[in-house]
Every structure is written in C-alpha cells, then in structure tokens.
Amino acid sequence: KQEVTQIPAALSVPEGENLVLNCSFTDSAIYNLQWFRQDPGKGLTSLLLIQSSQREQTSGRLNASLDKSSGRSTLYIAASQPGDSATYLCAVRQYRGGSEKLVFGKGTKLTVNP
Amino acid sequence: GAGVSQSPSNKVTEKGKDVELRCDPISGHTALYWYRQRLGQGLEFLIYFQGNSAPDKSGLPSDRFSAERTGESVSTLTIQRTQQEDSAVYLCASSETSGSSYGYEQYFGPGTRLTVT
C-alpha cells in the first residue's frame, strides 16, 4: 500500500528565506507526482507536476525535484513571501488494474513571517 | 474556461439525514475523482470515474456512500444516514484522461464542507 510522508509537518520562516519541503513515498511505481497548495477554507491549487520520467520542474520561484528510485521529492521555494503561507501537499499518481488515484501526504503547513 | 465547481459550498445536516453533493467537472475531462479531507487528516480517495467504464469504488468508507456520474458530465456523491464522522470537506477533481503512462494534472474544485450535528 502506497504511503506518502511529508516532513516537516509545519514550518515557520522569516520573509526572504529559501526553504525546502520534503516528500517521500514507499512505492516507486508511480506515474507522476504533483505538488499542491491549499489555503484555509479553499480547494487545492496545483503548483507543479513531475512525470515519472522527469527529474525536476520549475515555475517561477518554485522548483520541484523527483528521485523516483529512492522515493523522494522536494519542493524548493526561493525568496519566500508572506503570500506563500499555506499548506503544501504532495501527491503521487498510481495506476493499477484499470483504476487510478492520487495518494496524498498530510501536508506541510508553511508560515512566512513578514 | 470554468474550473471544477461544487455545490453546495457548505452543508450542515442532522445526524441520520441523507445528503447529496454535486460536482461539475471541467468540460471535456473524462476522468472524475472524489476525495475526502477530515479535520487534521490528509486527503482520502473515495471514488474514480473514467468515461463510461465501471467506477472504482474501492475508497468508499461504507455502503452509506454512493456516487453516480452520467457519461462525462456531472457527478453526485450521496451519503445516506449521515454520521458525525462523515463531517469533512469533500473535494472533487477532474482530469483530461487517465489510464496511460502519461500523467495528466488533476484539477480540484473548492470543495463542500459537510458538518453533521
């Protein structure tokens, strides 16, 4: 059974710092890995999607890496801003037996202090 | 280019009542998913629809939960005889297709917050 773990569970940093969020998964048979942002009382916003054949994806100040063989992904946020405060979720996409789903970690709650 | 929409946004119901939650996927998306997020917990997969294929119901927590989808359109998630542990945010997502080695993004709706009193 796939399990996704995110470390740390919570992180508080001053504005301007670079930071790294970690995600690990137990079953490397994935098709892709997706990082999401969730704001309180709102749905999920997709940030980056990395296909299993890719090593990293970049969007603005965000960079996500994937090491499928070791079951790890990181989300790097450069020059953090208070507006980056949110919960960041990592999810892996599995496809088995004609069905598929995303398996989520419990998230990292990020607070960026002005 | 509307995104995934869900209704209602909030629902408060008494224990034992039935509730129906609605999801409108992005037009043209063949795959539709329901997830649940209970307070302090991660998202749990509930059910997956792909076109006209039989849905994957493996994530439904009990037989009080059911979902329907007609073709590639609207889906409804029904919870019968609601219990307090059903209180959660129910999220719907859709994607262009699935079942291939190329992974398409899942786009999520804003969710329905269900509170069972």
HADDOCK unambig.tbl for C-alpha pairs under 7 A between the chains (distance, minus, plus):
assign (segid A and resid 31 and name CA) (segid B and resid 101 and name CA) 6.17 0.50 0.50
assign (segid A and resid 31 and name CA) (segid B and resid 102 and name CA) 6.88 0.50 0.50
assign (segid A and resid 31 and name CA) (segid B and resid 103 and name CA) 5.93 0.50 0.50
assign (segid A and resid 32 and name CA) (segid B and resid 103 and name CA) 5.89 0.50 0.50
assign (segid A and resid 42 and name CA) (segid B and resid 110 and name CA) 5.43 0.50 0.50
assign (segid A and resid 43 and name CA) (segid B and resid 108 and name CA) 6.44 0.50 0.50
assign (segid A and resid 43 and name CA) (segid B and resid 109 and name CA) 5.86 0.50 0.50
assign (segid A and resid 43 and name CA) (segid B and resid 110 and name CA) 3.96 0.50 0.50
assign (segid A and resid 43 and name CA) (segid B and resid 111 and name CA) 5.85 0.50 0.50
assign (segid A and resid 44 and name CA) (segid B and resid 108 and name CA) 5.78 0.50 0.50
assign (segid A and resid 49 and name CA) (segid B and resid 105 and name CA) 6.96 0.50 0.50
assign (segid A and resid 51 and name CA) (segid B and resid 103 and name CA) 6.53 0.50 0.50
assign (segid A and resid 95 and name CA) (segid B and resid 99 and name CA) 6.60 0.50 0.50
assign (segid A and resid 98 and name CA) (segid B and resid 99 and name CA) 6.58 0.50 0.50
assign (segid A and resid 99 and name CA) (segid B and resid 56 and name CA) 6.23 0.50 0.50
assign (segid A and resid 101 and name CA) (segid B and resid 45 and name CA) 6.79 0.50 0.50
assign (segid A and resid 104 and name CA) (segid B and resid 42 and name CA) 6.39 0.50 0.50
assign (segid A and resid 104 and name CA) (segid B and resid 43 and name CA) 5.93 0.50 0.50
assign (segid A and resid 105 and name CA) (segid B and resid 42 and name CA) 6.05 0.50 0.50
assign (segid A and resid 106 and name CA) (segid B and resid 41 and name CA) 6.21 0.50 0.50
assign (segid A and resid 106 and name CA) (segid B and resid 42 and name CA) 4.22 0.50 0.50
